[in-house]
């Protein structure tokens, strides 16, 4: 999403600060708006406040941090500052200097951010909530996955299903199967982008980590001809001939480098990775699909 800030100047989906305010929401002090702006913001459709949403229909949230830095969905970072009603965002990488942004805010609350672009078009963003953060796949201490879905359902590591709801910090889960009723319960939670902590009614604490693309990549993958290659959790790989190297994933850029320099290295764009399928586009623009070996 490194085109993010510049593109938003055209589409009007990025934030500014402290304008004249909505009639029903007088603009607060500059410091108050700074505090309220801190967080992760999505557009009206629940997609991220960034151009990749418009270009590729993917979720790409933008996070403004309390220390005056920001990060986009690709992990590219920068700084933001507020002067009067102008919010300025500047990437740390000089190569992204053209994609900085300054815009104007109409109002900001605990849940809603209203902005007007240079053409006078008004847009509304919503703050990412604990419900938003819960959605995804979480790994327990043994690495077993469980998934909370956006439709209020869940799937546990044994693939048993049920429903979940969150009120404040109280998470209630209810299994569909009456025989599993003993596992129903209400938990007190804290959740971040990377970690979920659940405390049951007896005070027992369980900690989970969010499954990432790095986690999903680990395993053995088969190409269309059934030829295998394995990504290991320690950042190394081995191909079907036993030759080894290292791999790394930064944003959607997957880099593999053989230990033997004669075999070289390559960087490809990771399009998607799931429990069963890996798709990337190579440097020549060719899309390649792999399936996970069971």
C-alpha positions as CSV (number, residue, x, y, z in Angstrom):
1,X,0.0,0.0,0.0
2,X,2.9,2.3,-0.5
3,X,0.9,4.4,-3.0
4,X,-1.6,4.9,-0.1
5,X,-1.2,8.5,0.9
6,X,-0.9,10.1,-2.5
7,X,-3.8,8.2,-3.9
8,X,-6.1,9.2,-1.0
9,X,-5.7,12.8,-2.0
10,X,-7.8,11.9,-5.1
11,X,-10.3,9.6,-3.5
12,X,-10.8,11.4,-0.2
13,X,-10.4,8.5,2.1
14,X,-7.6,9.7,4.4
15,X,-7.8,11.8,7.5
16,X,-7.3,15.4,8.4
17,X,-7.8,16.9,11.8
18,X,-9.8,19.6,13.6
19,X,-12.0,21.3,11.0
20,X,-15.2,23.2,11.7
21,X,-17.0,20.1,12.9
22,X,-20.3,18.5,12.3
23,X,-23.3,20.4,13.7
24,X,-24.0,17.5,16.1
25,X,-20.3,17.0,17.0
26,X,-18.4,20.3,17.8
27,X,-14.7,19.9,17.1
28,X,-12.7,19.3,20.2
29,X,-9.4,20.8,21.1
30,X,-6.3,20.0,19.0
31,X,-5.0,17.7,21.7
32,X,-8.3,15.9,22.1
33,X,-8.5,15.2,18.4
34,X,-4.9,13.9,18.4
35,X,-5.9,11.5,21.1
36,X,-9.0,10.4,19.3
37,X,-7.2,9.9,15.9
38,X,-4.9,7.2,17.4
39,X,-6.1,3.9,16.3
40,X,-6.9,1.9,13.2
41,X,-9.5,3.2,10.7
42,X,-11.7,1.5,8.0
43,X,-13.9,3.1,5.4
44,X,-17.7,2.9,5.3
45,X,-17.7,-0.6,3.7
46,X,-15.5,-2.0,6.4
47,X,-12.5,-2.0,4.1
48,X,-9.2,-0.3,5.0
49,X,-8.7,3.4,4.5
50,X,-6.3,3.0,1.6
51,X,-6.2,2.8,-2.2
52,X,-5.5,-0.9,-2.3
53,X,-9.1,-1.4,-1.2
54,X,-10.3,0.4,-4.3
55,X,-7.7,-1.2,-6.6
56,X,-7.8,-4.8,-5.4
57,X,-10.7,-5.0,-3.0
58,X,-8.7,-6.1,-0.1
59,X,-8.7,-4.9,3.5
60,X,-5.8,-2.5,4.1
61,X,-6.3,-0.6,7.4
62,X,-4.2,2.5,8.3
63,X,-3.0,2.8,11.9
64,X,-2.1,6.1,13.6
65,X,0.0,5.6,16.7
66,X,0.2,7.7,19.8
67,X,3.9,8.4,19.4
68,X,3.3,10.3,16.1
69,X,4.1,7.4,13.8
70,X,1.8,5.5,11.4
71,X,1.9,2.2,9.6
72,X,0.1,1.0,6.5
73,X,-1.1,-2.5,5.7
74,X,2.2,-3.3,3.9
75,X,4.2,-2.5,7.0
76,X,5.6,0.7,5.5
77,X,5.9,3.4,8.2
78,X,6.2,7.1,8.7
79,X,5.3,10.0,10.9
80,X,2.2,12.1,11.3
81,X,1.7,15.5,12.9
82,X,-1.2,17.8,13.6
83,X,-1.1,21.6,13.1
84,X,-4.4,23.3,13.4
85,X,-6.8,21.4,11.2
86,X,-4.0,19.9,9.0
87,X,-2.8,16.3,9.5
88,X,0.5,15.6,7.7
89,X,1.7,12.1,7.0
90,X,5.3,11.5,5.7
91,X,6.8,8.2,4.9
92,X,10.2,7.4,6.5
93,X,11.4,6.0,3.1
94,X,12.4,9.0,0.9
95,X,11.4,7.0,-2.1
96,X,7.8,7.4,-0.9
97,X,8.0,11.2,-0.5
98,X,5.5,11.8,-3.3
99,X,2.9,9.8,-1.4
100,X,2.7,12.1,1.7
101,X,-0.6,13.7,2.5
102,X,-2.2,16.7,4.3
103,X,-5.9,16.8,4.8
104,X,-8.7,18.4,6.8
105,X,-11.0,16.8,9.5
106,X,-14.6,17.6,10.0
107,X,-15.1,15.5,13.2
108,X,-13.7,12.6,15.1
109,X,-15.3,10.6,17.9
110,X,-14.6,7.3,19.6
111,X,-16.1,5.5,16.7
112,X,-16.3,7.7,13.6
113,X,-14.0,10.0,11.6
114,X,-15.5,12.3,9.0
115,X,-13.2,14.0,6.5
116,X,-13.5,16.2,3.4
117,X,-11.1,15.9,0.5
118,X,-9.8,18.8,-1.7
119,X,-12.8,18.4,-4.0
120,X,-15.3,18.9,-1.2
121,X,-16.3,15.3,-1.0
122,X,-17.1,14.0,2.5
123,X,-16.3,10.5,3.6
124,X,-16.7,8.6,6.8
125,X,-14.3,6.1,8.4
126,X,-14.9,3.8,11.4
127,X,-12.6,2.8,14.1
128,X,-11.4,-0.8,14.3
129,X,-13.0,-2.4,17.4
130,X,-12.3,-5.5,19.5
131,X,-14.8,-7.3,17.3
132,X,-12.8,-6.5,14.3
133,X,-9.6,-7.5,16.0
134,X,-11.0,-10.9,17.1
135,X,-11.8,-11.9,13.6
136,X,-9.1,-14.2,12.3
137,X,-7.2,-17.4,13.2
138,X,-5.5,-17.7,16.5
139,X,-2.9,-20.2,17.6
140,X,-2.8,-21.7,21.1
141,X,0.5,-22.5,22.9
142,X,0.7,-25.8,21.0
143,X,0.2,-24.1,17.7
144,X,-3.3,-25.4,17.2
145,X,-5.6,-23.0,15.3
146,X,-9.1,-21.7,16.1
147,X,-10.9,-19.2,14.0
148,X,-13.4,-16.4,14.8
149,X,-15.4,-15.4,11.7
150,X,-16.9,-12.0,11.0
151,X,-20.4,-13.4,10.8
152,X,-20.3,-14.3,14.5
153,X,-19.4,-18.0,14.2
154,X,-16.2,-19.8,15.2
155,X,-14.4,-23.1,14.4
156,X,-12.2,-24.7,17.0
157,X,-9.0,-26.8,16.5
158,X,-11.2,-29.9,16.3
159,X,-13.3,-28.2,13.6
160,X,-16.3,-28.1,15.9
161,X,-18.4,-25.0,15.3
162,X,-20.4,-22.5,17.2
163,X,-21.3,-18.8,17.7
164,X,-19.6,-16.0,19.5
165,X,-20.5,-12.5,20.8
166,X,-18.6,-9.7,22.5
167,X,-20.0,-7.2,24.9
168,X,-17.4,-4.9,26.3
169,X,-14.6,-7.2,27.3
170,X,-16.9,-10.2,27.8
171,X,-16.6,-12.9,25.1
172,X,-19.3,-15.6,25.0
173,X,-18.9,-18.7,23.0
174,X,-21.7,-21.3,22.4
175,X,-21.2,-24.6,20.6
176,X,-23.7,-25.7,18.0
177,X,-23.5,-29.3,19.3
178,X,-25.4,-29.7,22.5
179,X,-23.0,-32.5,23.5
180,X,-20.3,-29.8,23.8
181,X,-22.3,-27.5,26.0
182,X,-19.8,-28.0,28.9
183,X,-17.3,-26.0,26.8
184,X,-19.6,-23.0,26.5
185,X,-18.6,-20.0,28.5
186,X,-18.0,-16.4,29.0
187,X,-14.4,-15.1,29.1
188,X,-12.8,-11.7,29.9
189,X,-10.5,-10.8,27.0
190,X,-7.9,-8.4,25.9
191,X,-7.0,-8.4,22.2
192,X,-4.4,-6.7,19.9
193,X,-3.2,-7.1,16.4
194,X,-1.0,-10.0,17.5
195,X,-2.2,-11.4,20.8
196,X,-5.4,-12.6,22.4
197,X,-5.7,-13.2,26.2
198,X,-8.7,-15.0,27.6
199,X,-9.5,-15.4,31.3
200,X,-12.2,-17.9,32.2
201,X,-14.6,-17.6,35.2
202,X,-12.2,-19.5,37.4
203,X,-9.4,-17.0,36.6
204,X,-7.5,-19.4,34.3
205,X,-5.6,-17.5,31.6
206,X,-4.9,-18.6,28.1
207,X,-2.8,-16.7,25.6
208,X,-3.1,-17.0,21.8
209,X,-1.2,-15.5,18.9
210,X,-2.6,-14.4,15.6
211,X,-1.8,-16.7,12.7
212,X,0.0,-14.6,10.1
213,X,1.0,-15.2,6.5
214,X,4.4,-16.3,7.8
215,X,2.7,-19.0,9.8
216,X,0.6,-20.1,6.9
217,X,3.6,-20.3,4.6
218,X,5.4,-22.9,6.8
219,X,4.9,-26.3,5.4
220,X,5.4,-28.3,2.2
221,X,3.8,-27.1,-1.0
222,X,3.3,-28.9,-4.3
223,X,3.4,-27.1,-7.7
224,X,1.0,-28.0,-10.6
225,X,3.2,-31.0,-11.4
226,X,3.3,-32.3,-7.8
227,X,6.9,-31.2,-7.2
228,X,7.4,-30.3,-3.5
229,X,9.2,-27.5,-1.8
230,X,9.2,-26.8,2.0
231,X,9.2,-23.5,3.9
232,X,10.5,-24.0,7.5
233,X,9.5,-22.0,10.5
234,X,13.1,-21.0,11.1
235,X,13.2,-19.0,7.9
236,X,14.9,-21.6,5.8
237,X,13.6,-23.7,2.9
238,X,14.5,-26.8,1.0
239,X,13.5,-27.6,-2.6
240,X,12.7,-30.9,-4.2
241,X,16.3,-31.7,-5.0
242,X,17.5,-31.1,-1.4
243,X,19.1,-27.7,-2.1
244,X,18.5,-25.2,0.7
245,X,18.3,-21.5,1.4
246,X,16.5,-18.8,3.4
247,X,13.2,-17.0,2.9
248,X,11.6,-13.9,4.3
249,X,8.2,-12.1,3.9
250,X,7.9,-8.3,4.2
251,X,4.4,-7.1,3.4
252,X,3.5,-9.1,0.3
253,X,7.1,-9.5,-0.9
254,X,8.4,-13.0,-0.5
255,X,12.2,-13.4,-1.0
256,X,14.0,-16.7,-1.4
257,X,17.7,-17.0,-1.6
258,X,19.7,-20.2,-2.1
259,X,22.7,-20.8,0.1
260,X,24.6,-21.7,-3.1
261,X,25.2,-18.4,-4.8
262,X,25.1,-20.1,-8.2
263,X,21.4,-20.7,-7.8
264,X,20.8,-17.0,-7.0
265,X,17.7,-15.5,-5.4
266,X,14.3,-14.1,-6.3
267,X,11.5,-11.9,-4.9
268,X,7.9,-12.6,-5.8
269,X,4.6,-11.0,-4.8
270,X,2.5,-13.1,-2.5
271,X,-1.1,-12.9,-3.7
272,X,-2.7,-15.1,-1.1
273,X,-2.0,-18.0,1.3
274,X,-4.5,-20.2,3.1
275,X,-4.5,-23.5,4.8
276,X,-4.7,-25.2,1.5
277,X,-3.4,-22.9,-1.3
278,X,-0.5,-20.6,-2.0
279,X,-0.6,-18.1,-4.9
280,X,2.2,-15.7,-5.9
281,X,3.2,-13.7,-9.0
282,X,6.8,-13.9,-10.1
283,X,9.0,-11.1,-11.4
284,X,7.7,-11.7,-15.0
285,X,4.1,-11.2,-13.9
286,X,3.3,-14.9,-14.1
287,X,0.9,-16.2,-11.4
288,X,1.8,-19.6,-9.9
289,X,-0.5,-21.7,-7.7
290,X,0.6,-24.4,-5.2
291,X,-1.4,-26.7,-2.9
292,X,-0.4,-27.7,0.6
293,X,0.9,-31.3,1.0
294,X,-1.2,-33.0,3.7
